[in-house]
């Protein structure tokens, strides 16, 4: 053994004398919260051994006087009182309140917001559990494609290499490291530019969003509805058909109604659909304006009811066969005349609307409306009576009672009556001449109950000599004129020029990609529109299908703007304000939030949680962090998110923080020296900083990351810079990391000069982390906190994704 090698006992003694002994006493004091632990948990022998060990540690720390005073105390709890320190120390609850148990402390998104009354009702089976309001959108993670994202960013006009935000700097750095196919690059750039131009055009107008089932119904081949004349009509003579010369000259005409394949001839007549009326010259009279407006409404309504695009399809020479029923509708139409608004009622005679999915076109699966179901019940009852009579034709035994004979005779007579009524109904349906008493059966269920053969040709309800005209009839004594435009503002807002309630899809977009930068900053926090769009591209991984994914009739840009405005939470705070601003119901607003939050959460989980050592070292401030040049440093701090005072006692205990003096949730916020912010899950407010640091999971994630991110084949450990109240040395040691904290001292004892300098150095380094917490609280979600009417999961996801978003909208705070 070399005499120059110091023995381990000497090294341990030196370490104890320096600070290890005092640190062990501080840790033991923070965990010993009550004197009852000695009597309830430990035996007398264990308590005596612990007292001797505490006295040895006190002497080893150099404080012999404190050891002498501690030897006079009866309990271990009293002996350690001089070492009770720290701002986050767990204290005794006053009165009869109990501290929260370990089961009550945990992630905030796992709490159950049921009142005591609701829990009692569920316990005694007097009420069913409340349905959760949590979003159901699926979060699908992906592998970030930095090259594709960069190409789309360049196509949008945003250059990430010139950005001041740490998120785009990291993207550009990782983009240069990712392998690329240079031969496919020109095609990718050209495709991205073309798709971006189309995307901007889609943001300029709203449209009716179609579900997958609706799109499938429109693209698949629709079965033709067989429509021919009734057989009873064919018995009549003088069926009017076009002359052969006329058919040869103009060609056979086909019905223009969607879903009808009838061709001129075979006893089918056609009528012309009115064309679009010409525009009136300037100075036209009020009467001509009203008449022209009525003719235009007739044209629009006719095109709409035959299944064509209203006001878009201007095809001339359309015709419709006489196999479709007609109806008369009444509309009040408005025109402008010399600065005033005039209106009048008109009766429009048009064909009954039957588009691709209209109820007028017979369905093969529907049971019809209430009238159809009532008719089906009556017909089915007759058929049941008929079947019952047929099944009871066997002769009665000779010893049958008079009651059985009478009952069998009633069944026979009832069956004969049902058969007679069914046969009369069939004959009346087949031979009736009056279209008022004979209408086509449009419901297959009724047709089956009536006994008709399924799939037979469906007749028309119109006689061949019935005149089919699209007409406009003026309703007398219905003229109105307003004295000023102000009186009709509410009506103009509620109704369109056609007099019908204006849908959201028919309104112009509320926001556009060309809006002012000041308005964008006021409502979303982004400095301009280009940065907002750049963040959307990053979230969607450069995928245009993800960007344009919609849940409402709003444009894709409006939906993203709605979501980011809600997450910034500075304008349109109330639900009714959002409904008024966007013109859609709250259910659809929540659909938008959930859809975008799912994409946002996918980006948050898919991007690397930490910046690598190479990225952190390259992007950090070299002058400020020169002393950490060879170290991997991360700073952690906690912040509160206000919460209401819950009625449930256990929930109140779990969320009440002694330090903040309020019910809240507490979230961890990490900051690397390059400025990359790392948000962590919010926990209930009663959790201590040290407990959160040990159990939240990010320390273990740091261990896995440092083992994967090797530098020249070596592991560079994380140095955790923490506040004094954390107690993070043991957690860091267990996860092969280091910990830097301001020193602690027992009561009424001043720091030494060396300790003061060390504490000031750590406090200076942690200033960047404090500024990072302040940036996180720029969101109204952090400021105003959680409300009981909110969805817990939706709120927690918004808090997490906001922490990810600040990396792309604010300059780093390093």
Secondary structure as UniProt FT lines:
FT   TURN            3..4
FT   HELIX           8..15
FT   HELIX           16..20
FT   HELIX           21..31
FT   HELIX           36..40
FT   HELIX           44..60
FT   TURN            61..62
FT   HELIX           64..70
FT   TURN            71..72
FT   HELIX           76..79
FT   HELIX           81..83
FT   TURN            87..88
FT   TURN            95..96
FT   TURN            102..104
FT   HELIX           108..110
FT   HELIX           116..123
FT   TURN            124..125
FT   HELIX           146..155
FT   TURN            156..157
FT   HELIX           160..162
FT   HELIX           166..177
FT   HELIX           182..202
FT   TURN            203..204
FT   HELIX           212..219
FT   HELIX           231..234
FT   HELIX           244..250
FT   TURN            258..259
FT   TURN            266..267
FT   STRAND          270..272
FT   TURN            282..283
FT   HELIX           286..305
FT   TURN            306..307
FT   TURN            310..312
FT   STRAND          319..321
FT   TURN            322..323
FT   STRAND          326..337
FT   TURN            338..339
FT   STRAND          340..351
FT   TURN            356..357
FT   HELIX           370..391
FT   TURN            398..399
FT   HELIX           402..431
FT   TURN            435..437
FT   HELIX           444..450
FT   TURN            454..455
FT   TURN            464..465
FT   STRAND          471..474
FT   TURN            476..477
FT   STRAND          480..481
FT   HELIX           485..488
FT   HELIX           489..494
FT   TURN            497..498
FT   HELIX           504..506
FT   TURN            513..514
FT   HELIX           517..524
FT   HELIX           529..539
FT   TURN            540..542
FT   HELIX           544..547
FT   HELIX           556..568
FT   HELIX           575..582
FT   HELIX           586..606
FT   HELIX           613..619
FT   TURN            622..625
FT   HELIX           626..628
FT   TURN            629..630
FT   STRAND          632..642
FT   HELIX           649..655
FT   STRAND          656..657
FT   TURN            658..661
FT   STRAND          662..672
FT   TURN            673..674
FT   STRAND          677..684
FT   TURN            685..686
FT   HELIX           689..695
FT   HELIX           698..708
FT   TURN            712..713
FT   STRAND          718..722
FT   TURN            724..725
FT   HELIX           729..734
FT   TURN            735..736
FT   STRAND          738..741
FT   TURN            747..748
FT   HELIX           753..765
FT   HELIX           767..776
FT   TURN            777..778
FT   HELIX           780..784
FT   TURN            788..789
FT   HELIX           792..805
FT   HELIX           806..808
//
